[in-house]
């Protein structure tokens, strides 16, 4: 799994920390989305949301729970809720 420059900036600026457990959960969620044929998916966990390009296994953006209230997610074809 990769993180785009934009996603890395968002993770840092929003104070989202990625433990080994969370990285494993994200990877598993990407696998599940790929099996279903997803191209761009929204992955939601207890603390954050991630927009992921499934074919390239790249996180392209990240949002903390506080940011979700104002967010509209476009250009996604699936969601995985952890």
PDB file of N, CA, C and O in Angstrom:
ATOM      1  N   UNK A   1       0.857  -1.167   0.000  1.00  0.00           N
ATOM      2  CA  UNK A   1       0.000   0.000   0.000  1.00  0.00           C
ATOM      3  C   UNK A   1       0.905   1.233   0.000  1.00  0.00           C
ATOM      4  O   UNK A   1       1.927   1.279   0.684  1.00  0.00           O
ATOM      5  N   UNK A   2       0.495   2.229  -0.790  1.00  0.00           N
ATOM      6  CA  UNK A   2       1.238   3.482  -0.895  1.00  0.00           C
ATOM      7  C   UNK A   2       0.367   4.640  -0.417  1.00  0.00           C
ATOM      8  O   UNK A   2      -0.852   4.516  -0.303  1.00  0.00           O
ATOM      9  N   UNK A   3       1.017   5.761  -0.143  1.00  0.00           N
ATOM     10  CA  UNK A   3       0.313   6.980   0.243  1.00  0.00           C
ATOM     11  C   UNK A   3       0.776   8.098  -0.685  1.00  0.00           C
ATOM     12  O   UNK A   3       1.973   8.342  -0.830  1.00  0.00           O
ATOM     13  N   UNK A   4      -0.178   8.769  -1.304  1.00  0.00           N
ATOM     14  CA  UNK A   4       0.176   9.898  -2.160  1.00  0.00           C
ATOM     15  C   UNK A   4       0.731  11.037  -1.300  1.00  0.00           C
ATOM     16  O   UNK A   4       0.556  11.052  -0.082  1.00  0.00           O
ATOM     17  N   UNK A   5       1.391  11.974  -1.944  1.00  0.00           N
ATOM     18  CA  UNK A   5       1.918  13.142  -1.222  1.00  0.00           C
ATOM     19  C   UNK A   5       0.774  13.874  -0.519  1.00  0.00           C
ATOM     20  O   UNK A   5       0.907  14.287   0.633  1.00  0.00           O
ATOM     21  N   UNK A   6      -0.341  14.029  -1.215  1.00  0.00           N
ATOM     22  CA  UNK A   6      -1.514  14.699  -0.644  1.00  0.00           C
ATOM     23  C   UNK A   6      -1.997  13.958   0.617  1.00  0.00           C
ATOM     24  O   UNK A   6      -2.280  14.580   1.641  1.00  0.00           O
ATOM     25  N   UNK A   7      -2.085  12.636   0.528  1.00  0.00           N
ATOM     26  CA  UNK A   7      -2.549  11.853   1.673  1.00  0.00           C
ATOM     27  C   UNK A   7      -1.583  11.980   2.852  1.00  0.00           C
ATOM     28  O   UNK A   7      -2.018  12.125   3.995  1.00  0.00           O
ATOM     29  N   UNK A   8      -0.296  11.928   2.586  1.00  0.00           N
ATOM     30  CA  UNK A   8       0.687  12.074   3.671  1.00  0.00           C
ATOM     31  C   UNK A   8       0.534  13.435   4.351  1.00  0.00           C
ATOM     32  O   UNK A   8       0.621  13.531   5.575  1.00  0.00           O
ATOM     33  N   UNK A   9       0.307  14.491   3.556  1.00  0.00           N
ATOM     34  CA  UNK A   9       0.105  15.825   4.127  1.00  0.00           C
ATOM     35  C   UNK A   9      -1.149  15.859   4.987  1.00  0.00           C
ATOM     36  O   UNK A   9      -1.145  16.437   6.074  1.00  0.00           O
ATOM     37  N   UNK A  10      -2.223  15.240   4.502  1.00  0.00           N
ATOM     38  CA  UNK A  10      -3.486  15.222   5.255  1.00  0.00           C
ATOM     39  C   UNK A  10      -3.340  14.436   6.559  1.00  0.00           C
ATOM     40  O   UNK A  10      -3.836  14.864   7.601  1.00  0.00           O
ATOM     41  N   UNK A  11      -2.671  13.309   6.502  1.00  0.00           N
ATOM     42  CA  UNK A  11      -2.455  12.524   7.720  1.00  0.00           C
ATOM     43  C   UNK A  11      -1.715  13.352   8.756  1.00  0.00           C
ATOM     44  O   UNK A  11      -2.099  13.371   9.925  1.00  0.00           O
ATOM     45  N   UNK A  12      -0.665  14.029   8.341  1.00  0.00           N
ATOM     46  CA  UNK A  12       0.134  14.842   9.253  1.00  0.00           C
ATOM     47  C   UNK A  12      -0.678  16.013   9.791  1.00  0.00           C
ATOM     48  O   UNK A  12      -0.724  16.229  11.002  1.00  0.00           O
ATOM     49  N   UNK A  13      -1.322  16.774   8.900  1.00  0.00           N
ATOM     50  CA  UNK A  13      -2.026  17.987   9.325  1.00  0.00           C
ATOM     51  C   UNK A  13      -3.246  17.679  10.194  1.00  0.00           C
ATOM     52  O   UNK A  13      -3.657  18.508  11.006  1.00  0.00           O
ATOM     53  N   UNK A  14      -3.817  16.504  10.025  1.00  0.00           N
ATOM     54  CA  UNK A  14      -5.001  16.135  10.795  1.00  0.00           C
ATOM     55  C   UNK A  14      -4.674  15.235  11.976  1.00  0.00           C
ATOM     56  O   UNK A  14      -5.574  14.773  12.677  1.00  0.00           O
ATOM     57  N   UNK A  15      -3.395  14.986  12.198  1.00  0.00           N
ATOM     58  CA  UNK A  15      -2.973  14.212  13.356  1.00  0.00           C
ATOM     59  C   UNK A  15      -3.434  12.769  13.345  1.00  0.00           C
ATOM     60  O   UNK A  15      -3.676  12.186  14.402  1.00  0.00           O
ATOM     61  N   UNK A  16      -3.558  12.189  12.167  1.00  0.00           N
ATOM     62  CA  UNK A  16      -3.998  10.802  12.055  1.00  0.00           C
ATOM     63  C   UNK A  16      -2.761   9.906  12.081  1.00  0.00           C
ATOM     64  O   UNK A  16      -1.891   9.995  11.215  1.00  0.00           O
ATOM     65  N   UNK A  17      -2.704   9.047  13.090  1.00  0.00           N
ATOM     66  CA  UNK A  17      -1.569   8.144  13.224  1.00  0.00           C
ATOM     67  C   UNK A  17      -1.964   6.750  12.741  1.00  0.00           C
ATOM     68  O   UNK A  17      -3.065   6.265  13.004  1.00  0.00           O
ATOM     69  N   UNK A  18      -1.038   6.127  12.032  1.00  0.00           N
ATOM     70  CA  UNK A  18      -1.305   4.814  11.469  1.00  0.00           C
ATOM     71  C   UNK A  18      -0.445   3.759  12.164  1.00  0.00           C
ATOM     72  O   UNK A  18       0.747   3.628  11.887  1.00  0.00           O
ATOM     73  N   UNK A  19      -1.063   3.023  13.057  1.00  0.00           N
ATOM     74  CA  UNK A  19      -0.374   1.924  13.730  1.00  0.00           C
ATOM     75  C   UNK A  19      -0.257   0.747  12.757  1.00  0.00           C
ATOM     76  O   UNK A  19      -0.888   0.743  11.699  1.00  0.00           O
ATOM     77  N   UNK A  20       0.539  -0.230  13.117  1.00  0.00           N
ATOM     78  CA  UNK A  20       0.659  -1.427  12.298  1.00  0.00           C
ATOM     79  C   UNK A  20      -0.694  -2.122  12.152  1.00  0.00           C
ATOM     80  O   UNK A  20      -1.020  -2.648  11.087  1.00  0.00           O
ATOM     81  N   UNK A  21      -1.465  -2.119  13.218  1.00  0.00           N
ATOM     82  CA  UNK A  21      -2.801  -2.737  13.175  1.00  0.00           C
ATOM     83  C   UNK A  21      -3.691  -2.012  12.193  1.00  0.00           C
ATOM     84  O   UNK A  21      -4.384  -2.652  11.403  1.00  0.00           O
ATOM     85  N   UNK A  22      -3.688  -0.674  12.224  1.00  0.00           N
ATOM     86  CA  UNK A  22      -4.536   0.089  11.309  1.00  0.00           C
ATOM     87  C   UNK A  22      -4.077  -0.096   9.861  1.00  0.00           C
ATOM     88  O   UNK A  22      -4.906  -0.209   8.959  1.00  0.00           O
ATOM     89  N   UNK A  23      -2.764  -0.128   9.635  1.00  0.00           N
ATOM     90  CA  UNK A  23      -2.255  -0.364   8.284  1.00  0.00           C
ATOM     91  C   UNK A  23      -2.700  -1.730   7.766  1.00  0.00           C
ATOM     92  O   UNK A  23      -3.058  -1.870   6.596  1.00  0.00           O
ATOM     93  N   UNK A  24      -2.677  -2.725   8.631  1.00  0.00           N
ATOM     94  CA  UNK A  24      -3.124  -4.062   8.255  1.00  0.00           C
ATOM     95  C   UNK A  24      -4.613  -4.051   7.917  1.00  0.00           C
ATOM     96  O   UNK A  24      -5.034  -4.672   6.942  1.00  0.00           O
ATOM     97  N   UNK A  25      -5.404  -3.350   8.718  1.00  0.00           N
ATOM     98  CA  UNK A  25      -6.842  -3.247   8.458  1.00  0.00           C
ATOM     99  C   UNK A  25      -7.117  -2.551   7.133  1.00  0.00           C
ATOM    100  O   UNK A  25      -7.994  -2.973   6.379  1.00  0.00           O
ATOM    101  N   UNK A  26      -6.369  -1.478   6.843  1.00  0.00           N
ATOM    102  CA  UNK A  26      -6.536  -0.779   5.569  1.00  0.00           C
ATOM    103  C   UNK A  26      -6.188  -1.692   4.399  1.00  0.00           C
ATOM    104  O   UNK A  26      -6.908  -1.730   3.402  1.00  0.00           O
ATOM    105  N   UNK A  27      -5.102  -2.416   4.518  1.00  0.00           N
ATOM    106  CA  UNK A  27      -4.686  -3.327   3.456  1.00  0.00           C
ATOM    107  C   UNK A  27      -5.753  -4.392   3.208  1.00  0.00           C
ATOM    108  O   UNK A  27      -6.068  -4.707   2.060  1.00  0.00           O
ATOM    109  N   UNK A  28      -6.305  -4.943   4.286  1.00  0.00           N
ATOM    110  CA  UNK A  28      -7.365  -5.949   4.166  1.00  0.00           C
ATOM    111  C   UNK A  28      -8.613  -5.341   3.512  1.00  0.00           C
ATOM    112  O   UNK A  28      -9.267  -5.994   2.699  1.00  0.00           O
ATOM    113  N   UNK A  29      -8.940  -4.107   3.863  1.00  0.00           N
ATOM    114  CA  UNK A  29     -10.095  -3.433   3.268  1.00  0.00           C
ATOM    115  C   UNK A  29      -9.888  -3.211   1.769  1.00  0.00           C
ATOM    116  O   UNK A  29     -10.824  -3.353   0.982  1.00  0.00           O
ATOM    117  N   UNK A  30      -8.667  -2.865   1.378  1.00  0.00           N
ATOM    118  CA  UNK A  30      -8.368  -2.692  -0.049  1.00  0.00           C
ATOM    119  C   UNK A  30      -8.533  -4.022  -0.773  1.00  0.00           C
ATOM    120  O   UNK A  30      -9.069  -4.067  -1.881  1.00  0.00           O
ATOM    121  N   UNK A  31      -8.074  -5.103  -0.152  1.00  0.00           N
ATOM    122  CA  UNK A  31      -8.240  -6.435  -0.739  1.00  0.00           C
ATOM    123  C   UNK A  31      -9.715  -6.747  -0.957  1.00  0.00           C
ATOM    124  O   UNK A  31     -10.093  -7.250  -2.015  1.00  0.00           O
ATOM    125  N   UNK A  32     -10.548  -6.453   0.037  1.00  0.00           N
ATOM    126  CA  UNK A  32     -11.985  -6.713  -0.072  1.00  0.00           C
ATOM    127  C   UNK A  32     -12.607  -5.899  -1.203  1.00  0.00           C
ATOM    128  O   UNK A  32     -13.437  -6.409  -1.956  1.00  0.00           O
ATOM    129  N   UNK A  33     -12.205  -4.630  -1.323  1.00  0.00           N
ATOM    130  CA  UNK A  33     -12.730  -3.779  -2.385  1.00  0.00           C
ATOM    131  C   UNK A  33     -12.285  -4.290  -3.756  1.00  0.00           C
ATOM    132  O   UNK A  33     -13.060  -4.259  -4.711  1.00  0.00           O
ATOM    133  N   UNK A  34     -11.048  -4.755  -3.852  1.00  0.00           N
ATOM    134  CA  UNK A  34     -10.532  -5.267  -5.129  1.00  0.00           C
ATOM    135  C   UNK A  34     -11.308  -6.499  -5.584  1.00  0.00           C
ATOM    136  O   UNK A  34     -11.602  -6.646  -6.770  1.00  0.00           O
ATOM    137  N   UNK A  35     -11.640  -7.387  -4.642  1.00  0.00           N
ATOM    138  CA  UNK A  35     -12.404  -8.596  -4.976  1.00  0.00           C
ATOM    139  C   UNK A  35     -13.748  -8.225  -5.588  1.00  0.00           C
ATOM    140  O   UNK A  35     -14.249  -8.929  -6.465  1.00  0.00           O
ATOM    141  N   UNK A  36     -14.326  -7.132  -5.132  1.00  0.00           N
ATOM    142  CA  UNK A  36     -15.626  -6.679  -5.637  1.00  0.00           C
ATOM    143  C   UNK A  36     -15.509  -5.859  -6.921  1.00  0.00           C
ATOM    144  O   UNK A  36     -16.526  -5.455  -7.486  1.00  0.00           O
ATOM    145  N   UNK A  37     -14.281  -5.606  -7.391  1.00  0.00           N
ATOM    146  CA  UNK A  37     -14.088  -4.858  -8.629  1.00  0.00           C
ATOM    147  C   UNK A  37     -14.071  -3.350  -8.463  1.00  0.00           C
ATOM    148  O   UNK A  37     -14.213  -2.624  -9.447  1.00  0.00           O
ATOM    149  N   UNK A  38     -13.901  -2.868  -7.256  1.00  0.00           N
ATOM    150  CA  UNK A  38     -13.877  -1.421  -7.004  1.00  0.00           C
ATOM    151  C   UNK A  38     -12.637  -0.787  -7.615  1.00  0.00           C
ATOM    152  O   UNK A  38     -11.576  -1.403  -7.714  1.00  0.00           O
ATOM    153  N   UNK A  39     -12.807   0.450  -8.016  1.00  0.00           N
ATOM    154  CA  UNK A  39     -11.672   1.221  -8.536  1.00  0.00           C
ATOM    155  C   UNK A  39     -11.248   2.299  -7.530  1.00  0.00           C
ATOM    156  O   UNK A  39     -10.058   2.462  -7.263  1.00  0.00           O
ATOM    157  N   UNK A  40     -12.200   3.018  -6.984  1.00  0.00           N
ATOM    158  CA  UNK A  40     -11.942   4.058  -5.983  1.00  0.00           C
ATOM    159  C   UNK A  40     -12.913   3.834  -4.835  1.00  0.00           C
ATOM    160  O   UNK A  40     -14.129   3.837  -5.028  1.00  0.00           O
ATOM    161  N   UNK A  41     -12.372   3.641  -3.646  1.00  0.00           N
ATOM    162  CA  UNK A  41     -13.224   3.305  -2.514  1.00  0.00           C
ATOM    163  C   UNK A  41     -12.981   4.238  -1.337  1.00  0.00           C
ATOM    164  O   UNK A  41     -11.903   4.814  -1.191  1.00  0.00           O
ATOM    165  N   UNK A  42     -13.985   4.371  -0.518  1.00  0.00           N
ATOM    166  CA  UNK A  42     -13.900   5.105   0.735  1.00  0.00           C
ATOM    167  C   UNK A  42     -13.830   4.063   1.843  1.00  0.00           C
ATOM    168  O   UNK A  42     -14.720   3.220   1.959  1.00  0.00           O
ATOM    169  N   UNK A  43     -12.785   4.116   2.654  1.00  0.00           N
ATOM    170  CA  UNK A  43     -12.637   3.190   3.771  1.00  0.00           C
ATOM    171  C   UNK A  43     -12.841   3.981   5.060  1.00  0.00           C
ATOM    172  O   UNK A  43     -12.153   4.969   5.316  1.00  0.00           O
ATOM    173  N   UNK A  44     -13.798   3.526   5.865  1.00  0.00           N
ATOM    174  CA  UNK A  44     -14.117   4.191   7.134  1.00  0.00           C
ATOM    175  C   UNK A  44     -13.715   3.303   8.296  1.00  0.00           C
ATOM    176  O   UNK A  44     -14.058   2.121   8.330  1.00  0.00           O
ATOM    177  N   UNK A  45     -12.983   3.874   9.254  1.00  0.00           N
ATOM    178  CA  UNK A  45     -12.736   3.165  10.502  1.00  0.00           C
ATOM    179  C   UNK A  45     -13.243   4.027  11.646  1.00  0.00           C
ATOM    180  O   UNK A  45     -13.908   5.034  11.404  1.00  0.00           O
ATOM    181  N   UNK A  46     -12.948   3.662  12.874  1.00  0.00           N
ATOM    182  CA  UNK A  46     -13.477   4.384  14.028  1.00  0.00           C
ATOM    183  C   UNK A  46     -12.993   5.824  14.120  1.00  0.00           C
ATOM    184  O   UNK A  46     -13.683   6.675  14.680  1.00  0.00           O
ATOM    185  N   UNK A  47     -11.807   6.105  13.573  1.00  0.00           N
ATOM    186  CA  UNK A  47     -11.202   7.418  13.749  1.00  0.00           C
ATOM    187  C   UNK A  47     -11.064   8.246  12.490  1.00  0.00           C
ATOM    188  O   UNK A  47     -10.883   9.461  12.572  1.00  0.00           O
ATOM    189  N   UNK A  48     -11.145   7.617  11.320  1.00  0.00           N
ATOM    190  CA  UNK A  48     -10.828   8.354  10.101  1.00  0.00           C
ATOM    191  C   UNK A  48     -11.484   7.720   8.884  1.00  0.00           C
ATOM    192  O   UNK A  48     -12.076   6.643   8.954  1.00  0.00           O
ATOM    193  N   UNK A  49     -11.357   8.427   7.767  1.00  0.00           N
ATOM    194  CA  UNK A  49     -11.811   7.934   6.465  1.00  0.00           C
ATOM    195  C   UNK A  49     -10.675   8.122   5.477  1.00  0.00           C
ATOM    196  O   UNK A  49      -9.916   9.089   5.550  1.00  0.00           O
ATOM    197  N   UNK A  50     -10.574   7.182   4.558  1.00  0.00           N
ATOM    198  CA  UNK A  50      -9.501   7.202   3.566  1.00  0.00           C
ATOM    199  C   UNK A  50     -10.106   6.988   2.190  1.00  0.00           C
ATOM    200  O   UNK A  50     -10.945   6.105   2.009  1.00  0.00           O
ATOM    201  N   UNK A  51      -9.687   7.786   1.221  1.00  0.00           N
ATOM    202  CA  UNK A  51     -10.080   7.568  -0.163  1.00  0.00           C
ATOM    203  C   UNK A  51      -8.903   6.856  -0.821  1.00  0.00           C
ATOM    204  O   UNK A  51      -7.769   7.333  -0.778  1.00  0.00           O
ATOM    205  N   UNK A  52      -9.193   5.697  -1.435  1.00  0.00           N
ATOM    206  CA  UNK A  52      -8.136   4.833  -1.951  1.00  0.00           C
ATOM    207  C   UNK A  52      -8.374   4.482  -3.411  1.00  0.00           C
ATOM    208  O   UNK A  52      -9.484   4.123  -3.805  1.00  0.00           O
ATOM    209  N   UNK A  53      -7.317   4.590  -4.207  1.00  0.00           N
ATOM    210  CA  UNK A  53      -7.321   4.053  -5.562  1.00  0.00           C
ATOM    211  C   UNK A  53      -6.982   2.574  -5.424  1.00  0.00           C
ATOM    212  O   UNK A  53      -5.850   2.219  -5.093  1.00  0.00           O
ATOM    213  N   UNK A  54      -7.952   1.725  -5.676  1.00  0.00           N
ATOM    214  CA  UNK A  54      -7.785   0.295  -5.422  1.00  0.00           C
ATOM    215  C   UNK A  54      -6.769  -0.355  -6.367  1.00  0.00           C
ATOM    216  O   UNK A  54      -5.909  -1.098  -5.896  1.00  0.00           O
ATOM    217  N   UNK A  55      -6.832  -0.104  -7.695  1.00  0.00           N
ATOM    218  CA  UNK A  55      -5.871  -0.782  -8.579  1.00  0.00           C
ATOM    219  C   UNK A  55      -4.404  -0.491  -8.235  1.00  0.00           C
ATOM    220  O   UNK A  55      -3.556  -1.374  -8.354  1.00  0.00           O
ATOM    221  N   UNK A  56      -4.106   0.729  -7.813  1.00  0.00           N
ATOM    222  CA  UNK A  56      -2.728   1.083  -7.483  1.00  0.00           C
ATOM    223  C   UNK A  56      -2.434   0.919  -5.990  1.00  0.00           C
ATOM    224  O   UNK A  56      -1.304   1.117  -5.545  1.00  0.00           O
ATOM    225  N   UNK A  57      -3.471   0.554  -5.221  1.00  0.00           N
ATOM    226  CA  UNK A  57      -3.343   0.389  -3.760  1.00  0.00           C
ATOM    227  C   UNK A  57      -2.731   1.639  -3.123  1.00  0.00           C
ATOM    228  O   UNK A  57      -1.835   1.552  -2.284  1.00  0.00           O
ATOM    229  N   UNK A  58      -3.243   2.819  -3.549  1.00  0.00           N
ATOM    230  CA  UNK A  58      -2.724   4.095  -3.077  1.00  0.00           C
ATOM    231  C   UNK A  58      -3.796   4.876  -2.336  1.00  0.00           C
ATOM    232  O   UNK A  58      -4.873   5.140  -2.872  1.00  0.00           O
ATOM    233  N   UNK A  59      -3.487   5.246  -1.088  1.00  0.00           N
ATOM    234  CA  UNK A  59      -4.363   6.140  -0.330  1.00  0.00           C
ATOM    235  C   UNK A  59      -4.157   7.531  -0.915  1.00  0.00           C
ATOM    236  O   UNK A  59      -3.035   8.036  -0.938  1.00  0.00           O
ATOM    237  N   UNK A  60      -5.247   8.158  -1.393  1.00  0.00           N
ATOM    238  CA  UNK A  60      -5.100   9.454  -2.043  1.00  0.00           C
ATOM    239  C   UNK A  60      -5.565  10.619  -1.175  1.00  0.00           C
ATOM    240  O   UNK A  60      -5.244  11.772  -1.464  1.00  0.00           O
ATOM    241  N   UNK A  61      -6.318  10.329  -0.111  1.00  0.00           N
ATOM    242  CA  UNK A  61      -6.690  11.383   0.835  1.00  0.00           C
ATOM    243  C   UNK A  61      -7.121  10.742   2.141  1.00  0.00           C
ATOM    244  O   UNK A  61      -7.458   9.559   2.185  1.00  0.00           O
ATOM    245  N   UNK A  62      -7.108  11.531   3.202  1.00  0.00           N
ATOM    246  CA  UNK A  62      -7.503  11.039   4.519  1.00  0.00           C
ATOM    247  C   UNK A  62      -8.216  12.154   5.271  1.00  0.00           C
ATOM    248  O   UNK A  62      -7.881  13.331   5.139  1.00  0.00           O
ATOM    249  N   UNK A  63      -9.203  11.758   6.059  1.00  0.00           N
ATOM    250  CA  UNK A  63     -10.015  12.699   6.826  1.00  0.00           C
ATOM    251  C   UNK A  63     -10.168  12.176   8.236  1.00  0.00           C
ATOM    252  O   UNK A  63     -10.432  10.990   8.432  1.00  0.00           O
ATOM    253  N   UNK A  64     -10.007  13.046   9.223  1.00  0.00           N
ATOM    254  CA  UNK A  64     -10.295  12.692  10.602  1.00  0.00           C
ATOM    255  C   UNK A  64     -11.794  12.740  10.824  1.00  0.00           C
ATOM    256  O   UNK A  64     -12.519  13.306  10.006  1.00  0.00           O
ATOM    257  N   UNK A  65     -12.272  12.159  11.912  1.00  0.00           N
ATOM    258  CA  UNK A  65     -13.713  12.155  12.221  1.00  0.00           C
ATOM    259  C   UNK A  65     -14.307  13.567  12.228  1.00  0.00           C
ATOM    260  O   UNK A  65     -15.437  13.763  11.781  1.00  0.00           O
ATOM    261  N   UNK A  66     -13.560  14.542  12.729  1.00  0.00           N
ATOM    262  CA  UNK A  66     -14.062  15.916  12.771  1.00  0.00           C
ATOM    263  C   UNK A  66     -14.295  16.477  11.378  1.00  0.00           C
ATOM    264  O   UNK A  66     -15.197  17.292  11.186  1.00  0.00           O
ATOM    265  N   UNK A  67     -13.503  16.059  10.411  1.00  0.00           N
ATOM    266  CA  UNK A  67     -13.634  16.554   9.048  1.00  0.00           C
ATOM    267  C   UNK A  67     -14.768  15.886   8.288  1.00  0.00           C
ATOM    268  O   UNK A  67     -15.201  16.403   7.259  1.00  0.00           O
ATOM    269  N   UNK A  68     -15.256  14.759   8.765  1.00  0.00           N
ATOM    270  CA  UNK A  68     -16.271  14.018   8.033  1.00  0.00           C
ATOM    271  C   UNK A  68     -17.607  14.744   7.981  1.00  0.00           C
ATOM    272  O   UNK A  68     -18.366  14.572   7.027  1.00  0.00           O
ATOM    273  N   UNK A  69     -17.902  15.539   8.974  1.00  0.00           N
ATOM    274  CA  UNK A  69     -19.187  16.238   9.010  1.00  0.00           C
ATOM    275  C   UNK A  69     -19.344  17.205   7.854  1.00  0.00           C
ATOM    276  O   UNK A  69     -20.457  17.418   7.374  1.00  0.00           O
ATOM    277  N   UNK A  70     -18.255  17.789   7.403  1.00  0.00           N
ATOM    278  CA  UNK A  70     -18.323  18.771   6.324  1.00  0.00           C
ATOM    279  C   UNK A  70     -18.033  18.170   4.960  1.00  0.00           C
ATOM    280  O   UNK A  70     -18.126  18.865   3.949  1.00  0.00           O
ATOM    281  N   UNK A  71     -17.683  16.887   4.916  1.00  0.00           N
ATOM    282  CA  UNK A  71     -17.208  16.284   3.679  1.00  0.00           C
ATOM    283  C   UNK A  71     -18.287  15.713   2.795  1.00  0.00           C
ATOM    284  O   UNK A  71     -19.288  15.168   3.260  1.00  0.00           O
ATOM    285  N   UNK A  72     -18.052  15.853   1.514  1.00  0.00           N
ATOM    286  CA  UNK A  72     -18.818  15.179   0.483  1.00  0.00           C
ATOM    287  C   UNK A  72     -17.788  14.389  -0.309  1.00  0.00           C
ATOM    288  O   UNK A  72     -16.797  14.949  -0.779  1.00  0.00           O
ATOM    289  N   UNK A  73     -18.018  13.103  -0.457  1.00  0.00           N
ATOM    290  CA  UNK A  73     -17.067  12.263  -1.159  1.00  0.00           C
ATOM    291  C   UNK A  73     -17.582  12.000  -2.565  1.00  0.00           C
ATOM    292  O   UNK A  73     -18.686  11.486  -2.745  1.00  0.00           O
ATOM    293  N   UNK A  74     -16.788  12.352  -3.545  1.00  0.00           N
ATOM    294  CA  UNK A  74     -17.160  12.142  -4.936  1.00  0.00           C
ATOM    295  C   UNK A  74     -16.142  11.224  -5.596  1.00  0.00           C
ATOM    296  O   UNK A  74     -15.072  10.960  -5.047  1.00  0.00           O
ATOM    297  N   UNK A  75     -16.482  10.758  -6.748  1.00  0.00           N
ATOM    298  CA  UNK A  75     -15.594   9.915  -7.557  1.00  0.00           C
ATOM    299  C   UNK A  75     -15.191   8.631  -6.848  1.00  0.00           C
ATOM    300  O   UNK A  75     -14.063   8.159  -6.994  1.00  0.00           O
ATOM    301  N   UNK A  76     -16.116   8.068  -6.082  1.00  0.00           N
ATOM    302  CA  UNK A  76     -15.876   6.762  -5.481  1.00  0.00           C
ATOM    303  C   UNK A  76     -16.950   5.807  -6.001  1.00  0.00           C
ATOM    304  O   UNK A  76     -18.049   6.233  -6.357  1.00  0.00           O
ATOM    305  N   UNK A  77     -16.630   4.541  -6.039  1.00  0.00           N
ATOM    306  CA  UNK A  77     -17.637   3.572  -6.481  1.00  0.00           C
ATOM    307  C   UNK A  77     -17.965   2.533  -5.411  1.00  0.00           C
ATOM    308  O   UNK A  77     -18.742   1.606  -5.643  1.00  0.00           O
ATOM    309  N   UNK A  78     -17.351   2.708  -4.218  1.00  0.00           N
ATOM    310  CA  UNK A  78     -17.648   1.754  -3.145  1.00  0.00           C
ATOM    311  C   UNK A  78     -17.204   2.344  -1.806  1.00  0.00           C
ATOM    312  O   UNK A  78     -16.514   3.361  -1.741  1.00  0.00           O
ATOM    313  N   UNK A  79     -17.626   1.671  -0.756  1.00  0.00           N
ATOM    314  CA  UNK A  79     -17.200   2.030   0.605  1.00  0.00           C
ATOM    315  C   UNK A  79     -16.996   0.745   1.382  1.00  0.00           C
ATOM    316  O   UNK A  79     -17.746  -0.219   1.227  1.00  0.00           O
ATOM    317  N   UNK A  80     -15.962   0.744   2.229  1.00  0.00           N
ATOM    318  CA  UNK A  80     -15.692  -0.380   3.126  1.00  0.00           C
ATOM    319  C   UNK A  80     -15.701   0.199   4.532  1.00  0.00           C
ATOM    320  O   UNK A  80     -14.970   1.145   4.828  1.00  0.00           O
ATOM    321  N   UNK A  81     -16.532  -0.375   5.394  1.00  0.00           N
ATOM    322  CA  UNK A  81     -16.636   0.112   6.766  1.00  0.00           C
ATOM    323  C   UNK A  81     -15.980  -0.921   7.681  1.00  0.00           C
ATOM    324  O   UNK A  81     -16.364  -2.090   7.715  1.00  0.00           O
ATOM    325  N   UNK A  82     -14.982  -0.446   8.416  1.00  0.00           N
ATOM    326  CA  UNK A  82     -14.244  -1.340   9.319  1.00  0.00           C
ATOM    327  C   UNK A  82     -14.829  -1.297  10.708  1.00  0.00           C
ATOM    328  O   UNK A  82     -14.339  -1.983  11.605  1.00  0.00           O
TER     329      UNK A  82
END
